[in-house]
Structure formats: structure tokens, C-alpha cells
Amino acid sequence: MDCERKAPPSEELVEKARRAVARLLTESEWFHLWRESKHFEEWKRGVEDLSRRLAGDP
């Protein structure tokens, strides 16, 4: 048995992560704080990329 392998996350956990990431891209406090940052666009691209990966897109 390969001890390095990990079980994939449950669909319930993935859905919870999707909802959490989606909230980041709404008019949340995090969104407003990042919007004031000079790194906003980079942060937004990263969160959008994570959202796509959680949705199963490469």
C-alpha cells in the first residue's frame, strides 16, 4: 500500500470550498480589502483560477 496516496476530497467538501471561494468574489469585506491593494488583479485571477479548478476545469 502506498502511504503517500491520499483519498480525494468528498463532494460535500468540494462544494463547501466552491461556496467559500464564490463568496470571496462577491462584495465581501475581503473583496473590498483586496480591491484597495495594488495586488488586487493578481489576487482576483488567483481566486478565479481556484474557482475553476474546484469546478473541475483545468
Secondary structure as the mmCIF struct_conf table of DSSP 4:
data_model
#
loop_
_struct_conf.conf_type_id
_struct_conf.id
_struct_conf.beg_label_comp_id
_struct_conf.beg_label_asym_id
_struct_conf.beg_label_seq_id
_struct_conf.end_label_comp_id
_struct_conf.end_label_asym_id
_struct_conf.end_label_seq_id
TURN_TY1_P TURN_TY1_P1 CYS A 3 GLU A 4
HELX_LH_PP_P HELX_LH_PP_P1 ALA A 7 SER A 10
HELX_RH_AL_P HELX_RH_AL_P1 GLU A 11 LEU A 24
TURN_TY1_P TURN_TY1_P2 LEU A 25 LEU A 25
BEND BEND1 THR A 26 GLU A 27
HELX_RH_AL_P HELX_RH_AL_P2 GLU A 29 ARG A 35
TURN_TY1_P TURN_TY1_P3 GLU A 36 GLU A 36
BEND BEND2 SER A 37 SER A 37
TURN_TY1_P TURN_TY1_P4 LYS A 38 HIS A 39
HELX_RH_AL_P HELX_RH_AL_P3 PHE A 40 LEU A 54
TURN_TY1_P TURN_TY1_P5 ALA A 55 GLY A 56
#
